[in-house]
Amino acid sequence: MNNKLVLLFILICHCATGQSQLEPIGTYFKDQLYKTNTSASFLPISKNQEKWTCLFGVRKNDTLLPSKMKRFRDEHLIKVSGEDFKLEISPLFNFSLGNDLLDSSNQFLYQNSRGIIILGDITPRFSFSTSFYENQARFSSYESSYMSGHGEIYPTVNNQYNVQNAVVPGAARTKPFKNGGFDYGYAIGNLVFRATNKITFIAGNNQQFIGAGYRSLLLSDNSIGSPYVRVDYQFFPRWTFNYLRSRLLNLVRKPNYTTVEGYYQPKGLAVNYVSFAATNRLTISLFDGAIWAKGDSVKTSALNPLYYSPIPFLGHLVSDSTAYAISGLNFNWVINSNIRLYGQVAFARWKKMETAFQLGCRSYEFVGLESLFMQLEYNQVSSHMYQAPAQFLSYSQYNLPLAHTKGNGFREIVFRLNWRWKSFAVEGKSIVYQLIDHQKNALLPITKYSDNENNWLALEQVELSYQINKKLNLSVFSNLTYRFNSPSIDQKNLLLYFGIRTSLMNHYNDY
């Protein structure tokens, strides 16, 4: 019987074409995806799911380059292939140096990241990817404050807590490094198996993203990757179902333990996502997401069996101490080959109905200029949207928001403009927040009071870059960022950076 199953598996693998490798979801790659793809909204997608290639900002004269130079620019450093087998390996790094020109301490800021990525295809049906990063960094004052405020929570006497170390969005928890620096390392990876042309199984700990926006109000890549299993199933030509189950952690150390350190507080994330392609240009998706209890700060217990069900909205039927559920809609409308409208709306029940709303536009030949990309996006989130009545069930992972990086209580306008000429690029980004009863500690798993913020915050950035390798988005860059918090007169930053980096994933600092 076992031999028959192995033979069946081999036959299935040899009856397929294409690759199953997941595409990166960094902003550069996402911008390219939504120039050519009309329906995908649960990212990352695999190469076989949608036929698209990196066309945004293609070099005009690639055909004139020598073959070795083309490989250096367009492929991984090491590439080994055989019959039904391919292996690719490249280094990953970010070496950058900067300064806050408004900081009187005059300390240099830096990012020193070294890593490696390994990707493999074994038959057209099975793919894997793994990457490792080791980092030391010193961030600006506002970034360090944000990261330290979301660090590990240790219990003390009299049921009190201390917050120690820090958490870097999109990366890992940290430990101190030299004078004001952070030391951290992390690894991410995935396995992808195409069971049939309509069913794909994915497992790993890489980030997920739902939507076509710069931000997501449903599920974002802002927080730390978590172990998950995901099934993508196209059950009718116009209908697709995504099933995601993941194990999350609140960074609260348990007070009772027999190991060297107390374990963190676990919880479960359940997402059911149904998409309907109403036309070839319009896709509407229904989102059901819930955080499920897996014990409390003292004791770990089994998840409620309803957690595993693919039936939507069951999280709304259980008690507040069992699950916190969020429901929403996502739409993606391709008006023509260069303009796309997108949006999201989400609802949750706290003491009253809480809401989140997004509306955005992408334009790929803005005002008729080739290679000029524009994105305009509006986001609005009510003051308790992602904060659960049972605080340990808030919509967070590693003490960071699972959706928008700012959490709750704000209105935001995002404007991006990007122009590319051959391998050169210039990008401007403007982000303006109006904070409305915003509490920076609202999504922490313990009660930690902070004053409501009702003010304005703005971040303006311009970046110049030269892309060396588009497969890794390897670029030499320099950027200037001005951030201010009004009406405060002492919360201003003017950051100047330059360096060289690969960039496959996002590490948001525009909060």
ABEGO torsion letter per residue (X at the ends): XAAAAAAAAAAAAAABBEBABBBBABAAAAAAAAAABAABABOBBBAAABBBBBABGBBAAAAABBAAAAAAAABBABBBBBBGBBBBBBBBBBBBBBBBAABAAGBBBBBBBBBBBBBBBBEAABBBBBBBBBBBBBBBAAAAAAAAAABBBBBBBGGBBBBBEBBBBGBBBBBBBEBGBBBBBBBBBBBBBBABAABBBBBEABBBBBEABABBAABBAABBBBBBBBBBBBABAABBBBBBBBBBBBBBBBABBABABBBBBBBBBBBBBBBBBABAABBBBBBBBBBBBBEBAABBBBBBAAAABABBGAAAABBAAABBBBBBBBBBBBABAABBBBBBBBBBBBABBBBBBBBBBBBABBGGBBGBBBBBBBBBBBAAAABBABAAABBBBGGBBABBAAEBGBBBBBBBBBBBBEABBBBBBBBBBBBBGBBAAAABABBBBBBBBBBBBBBBBBBBBBBABAAAGBBBBBBBBBBBBOABAABBBBBBBBEBBBBABBBBABX
